[in-house]
């Protein structure tokens, strides 16, 4: 979505440390009338329901949503600098990129996950489905008892809908024992696309944990940069080989590729 410290730590081990609607839409049928007063008029003809048009027909490359300056600020010493594309079963509807880096003993990890929704006459519009997904992604943080000090708020002037959530977690590994992380999630909807940005920081080997304000500011700045990239992709069409609109399972809370699934 290898580097070592004072004791031998693989990059995989470091990354392990860093990571933890229905709205019905019906289109009225049209009827036709011949205007003749006969007893054998044809039955009214009705049109098939038509899905509501969506703003985005494709997703941009996830690792291209953030520029070099944004990554340098949020993830110093990111390796690889261009990010790591995470696997996806359908890149037309779900895509994600991970950046992680270790600067001395300061660890940072940032994932941009993109999720696109098609309109479905039996389920709802793409925008409504995306709005429900925003709620699901927020509840994933607020509903997890393992997350402490959860601070959630609406994020104004960002897309059509946005939520920002800060929290802390503690993970335990064989190499480091218990390690506390400062984490932040920003969820932004623009039309029928949802951007979920997860950002985490920690101080290894007893180094200071990053402040909540610093983590929040970096996460929100990166989320707005990703939003600009997605908005700029409007009008793009799926690349050859992509399955447009194949987003089954989206309304059951299916997530895009996650940090935990990258290795």
C-alpha positions as CSV (number, residue, x, y, z in Angstrom):
1,X,0.0,0.0,0.0
2,X,16.3,-4.2,3.2
3,X,16.7,-1.6,5.9
4,X,18.2,-2.5,9.3
5,X,18.5,-0.6,12.6
6,X,21.0,-1.1,15.4
7,X,19.9,-4.7,15.8
8,X,19.3,-6.7,12.6
9,X,15.7,-6.1,11.5
10,X,14.4,-7.2,8.1
11,X,12.2,-4.7,6.1
12,X,9.4,-7.2,6.5
13,X,9.7,-7.1,10.3
14,X,9.7,-3.3,10.2
15,X,6.7,-3.2,8.0
16,X,4.9,-5.7,10.3
17,X,5.5,-3.2,13.1
18,X,4.0,-0.4,11.0
19,X,0.7,-2.0,10.1
20,X,-2.8,-2.8,11.8
21,X,-26.8,1.8,1.4
22,X,-28.3,1.1,0.5
23,X,-30.2,3.6,-1.5
24,X,-32.7,2.2,-4.0
25,X,-32.7,3.7,-7.5
26,X,-35.7,3.1,-9.7
27,X,-36.4,4.6,-13.1
28,X,-40.1,4.8,-13.9
29,X,-41.2,2.8,-16.9
30,X,-42.5,4.6,-19.9
31,X,-45.8,3.7,-21.5
32,X,-47.1,4.2,-25.0
33,X,-50.6,4.7,-26.1
34,X,-51.7,4.4,-29.7
35,X,-54.6,6.8,-29.1
36,X,-57.0,4.4,-30.9
37,X,-60.2,3.4,-29.1
38,X,-60.0,-0.4,-29.7
39,X,-60.3,-3.4,-27.4
40,X,-57.1,-5.1,-28.6
41,X,-54.6,-2.3,-27.8
42,X,-51.1,-3.5,-27.2
43,X,-50.0,-3.6,-23.5
44,X,-48.0,-0.6,-22.3
45,X,-44.3,-0.9,-23.1
46,X,-41.9,-0.1,-20.3
47,X,-38.3,0.8,-20.4
48,X,-35.6,-1.1,-18.5
49,X,-34.2,0.7,-15.4
50,X,-31.2,2.7,-16.3
51,X,-28.3,3.0,-13.8
52,X,-27.4,6.6,-12.8
53,X,-24.3,7.9,-14.6
54,X,-21.1,8.1,-12.5
55,X,-18.4,10.7,-12.5
56,X,-15.4,8.3,-12.7
57,X,-15.2,5.3,-15.0
58,X,-11.6,4.3,-14.0
59,X,-9.1,4.8,-11.2
60,X,-5.7,6.5,-11.6
61,X,-2.5,4.7,-10.7
62,X,-2.4,4.7,-6.9
63,X,1.3,5.3,-6.6
64,X,1.0,8.3,-8.9
65,X,-1.5,10.1,-6.6
66,X,1.2,11.5,-4.3
67,X,4.2,13.6,-5.5
68,X,7.8,13.4,-4.3
69,X,7.5,16.4,-2.0
70,X,4.5,15.0,-0.2
71,X,6.2,11.6,0.3
72,X,9.5,13.3,1.5
73,X,7.5,15.1,4.2
74,X,5.3,12.3,5.3
75,X,7.6,9.3,4.9
76,X,11.3,10.3,5.1
77,X,13.6,7.7,3.5
78,X,10.7,5.9,1.8
79,X,11.9,2.7,0.2
80,X,11.0,2.4,-2.6
81,X,10.6,6.1,-3.1
82,X,7.9,5.6,-5.7
83,X,5.8,3.4,-3.4
84,X,4.8,-0.2,-3.7
85,X,1.6,-1.1,-5.6
86,X,-0.5,-3.6,-3.6
87,X,-2.2,-6.5,-5.3
88,X,-5.8,-6.1,-6.5
89,X,-8.3,-8.5,-8.1
90,X,-9.8,-5.7,-10.2
91,X,-7.8,-2.6,-10.7
92,X,-10.8,-0.9,-12.3
93,X,-12.5,-0.7,-9.0
94,X,-9.8,-1.1,-6.3
95,X,-6.2,-0.1,-6.1
96,X,-3.7,0.8,-3.4
97,X,-0.1,1.9,-2.9
98,X,2.2,1.7,0.2
99,X,5.1,3.9,1.2
100,X,7.2,3.0,4.2
101,X,10.5,4.3,5.5
102,X,12.8,4.2,8.5
103,X,14.8,7.4,9.2
104,X,17.2,6.6,12.1
105,X,14.7,5.1,14.5
106,X,11.6,7.0,13.2
107,X,9.3,4.7,11.3
108,X,6.5,6.0,9.0
109,X,4.0,4.1,6.8
110,X,1.4,5.6,4.4
111,X,-1.1,3.8,2.3
112,X,-3.5,5.3,-0.3
113,X,-6.4,3.0,-1.2
114,X,-8.8,3.9,-3.9
115,X,-12.3,2.3,-4.3
116,X,-14.7,3.0,-7.2
117,X,-18.4,2.2,-7.2
118,X,-20.7,1.8,-10.2
119,X,-24.4,2.6,-10.1
120,X,-26.7,-0.4,-9.8
121,X,-30.5,-0.2,-10.2
122,X,-30.9,-2.9,-7.6
123,X,-28.5,-1.4,-5.1
124,X,-28.1,2.3,-5.5
125,X,-26.2,5.0,-7.3
126,X,-22.4,5.0,-7.3
127,X,-22.3,8.1,-5.2
128,X,-24.6,6.6,-2.6
129,X,-22.7,3.4,-2.4
130,X,-19.4,5.3,-2.0
131,X,-21.0,7.3,0.8
132,X,-21.9,4.1,2.6
133,X,-18.3,2.9,2.2
134,X,-17.0,6.0,3.9
135,X,-19.2,5.2,6.9
136,X,-17.9,1.6,6.9
137,X,-14.2,2.7,6.8
138,X,-14.8,5.1,9.7
139,X,-16.5,2.5,11.8
140,X,-13.6,0.1,11.1
141,X,-11.6,2.5,13.3
142,X,-14.1,3.7,15.9
143,X,-15.5,0.2,16.4
144,X,-12.2,-1.5,17.2
145,X,-11.6,-1.7,20.9
146,X,-7.8,-2.1,20.2
147,X,-7.7,1.5,19.0
148,X,-7.1,4.0,21.8
149,X,-7.7,7.7,22.1
150,X,-9.9,7.8,18.9
151,X,-10.5,11.3,17.8
152,X,-13.0,11.6,14.8
153,X,-14.3,14.6,13.0
154,X,-15.7,15.7,9.7
155,X,-13.1,17.3,7.4
156,X,-14.5,20.3,5.7
157,X,-13.7,21.7,2.2
158,X,-12.3,18.3,1.1
159,X,-14.2,16.4,-1.7
160,X,-17.9,15.7,-1.4
161,X,-17.5,14.1,2.0
162,X,-14.5,13.5,4.3
163,X,-13.8,12.2,7.8
164,X,-10.5,12.4,9.7
165,X,-9.7,10.0,12.5
166,X,-6.7,9.9,14.8
167,X,-5.9,7.1,17.2
168,X,-3.1,5.0,18.8
169,X,-2.4,1.3,18.8
170,X,0.0,-1.1,20.5
171,X,1.4,-4.0,18.6
172,X,3.7,-6.8,19.9
173,X,6.4,-8.5,17.9
174,X,9.2,-10.9,18.8
175,X,11.9,-8.4,17.8
176,X,10.6,-5.4,19.6
177,X,8.1,-6.6,22.1
178,X,5.3,-4.0,22.6
179,X,5.5,-1.1,20.3
180,X,3.1,1.9,20.3
181,X,2.1,3.6,17.1
182,X,0.4,6.9,16.3
183,X,-2.1,6.4,13.5
184,X,-4.4,8.5,11.4
185,X,-7.0,7.6,8.8
186,X,-8.5,10.1,6.3
187,X,-11.5,9.0,4.2
188,X,-12.5,11.2,1.3
189,X,-15.3,10.7,-1.2
190,X,-15.3,12.5,-4.5
191,X,-18.3,11.4,-6.7
192,X,-18.3,7.6,-6.8
193,X,-14.7,7.2,-5.6
194,X,-13.5,6.8,-2.1
195,X,-9.9,7.5,-1.0
196,X,-8.8,5.9,2.2
197,X,-5.5,7.1,3.5
198,X,-3.8,5.4,6.4
199,X,-0.8,6.9,8.0
200,X,1.3,5.6,10.9
201,X,4.3,6.6,12.9
202,X,6.4,5.1,15.7
203,X,9.8,5.6,17.4
204,X,11.7,2.4,17.5
205,X,14.4,1.4,20.1
206,X,12.9,3.8,22.7
207,X,12.8,6.8,20.4
208,X,10.0,9.3,20.8
209,X,6.6,8.6,19.3
210,X,5.6,11.3,16.8
211,X,3.0,13.8,18.0
212,X,-0.6,13.5,17.1
213,X,-0.8,16.9,15.5
214,X,2.2,16.1,13.2
215,X,0.6,12.8,12.1
216,X,-2.8,14.4,11.5
217,X,-1.3,17.3,9.5
218,X,0.7,15.0,7.3
219,X,-2.2,12.6,6.8
220,X,-4.7,15.3,5.8
221,X,-2.2,17.1,3.5
222,X,-1.5,13.8,1.7
223,X,-5.2,13.0,1.5
224,X,-5.9,16.3,-0.2
225,X,-3.0,15.7,-2.6
226,X,-4.5,12.3,-3.5
227,X,-7.9,13.9,-4.0
228,X,-6.4,16.3,-6.5
229,X,-4.9,13.4,-8.4
230,X,-8.2,11.5,-8.5
231,X,-10.2,14.6,-9.5
232,X,-7.7,15.2,-12.3
233,X,-8.3,11.7,-13.7
234,X,-12.0,12.4,-14.4
235,X,-12.8,11.3,-18.0
236,X,-10.2,8.6,-18.1
237,X,-11.5,5.2,-19.3
238,X,-10.4,1.7,-18.0
239,X,-7.3,0.4,-19.6
240,X,-7.6,-2.6,-21.9
241,X,-8.0,-5.8,-19.9
242,X,-9.7,-4.1,-16.9
243,X,-13.2,-5.1,-16.0
244,X,-15.3,-1.9,-15.7
245,X,-17.9,-2.1,-13.0
246,X,-17.0,-5.5,-11.6
247,X,-17.4,-4.5,-8.0
248,X,-19.3,-7.4,-6.5
249,X,-19.1,-7.5,-2.7
250,X,-18.6,-3.8,-2.3
251,X,-21.8,-3.4,-0.2
252,X,-20.7,-6.1,2.2
253,X,-17.8,-4.0,3.3
254,X,-15.2,-5.5,1.0
255,X,-12.0,-3.5,1.4
256,X,-9.3,-2.5,-1.0
257,X,-5.9,-4.0,-0.6
258,X,-4.7,-3.4,2.9
259,X,-1.4,-2.8,4.6
260,X,-1.5,-6.2,6.3
261,X,-1.9,-8.0,3.0
262,X,1.2,-6.5,1.3
263,X,3.8,-9.1,2.2
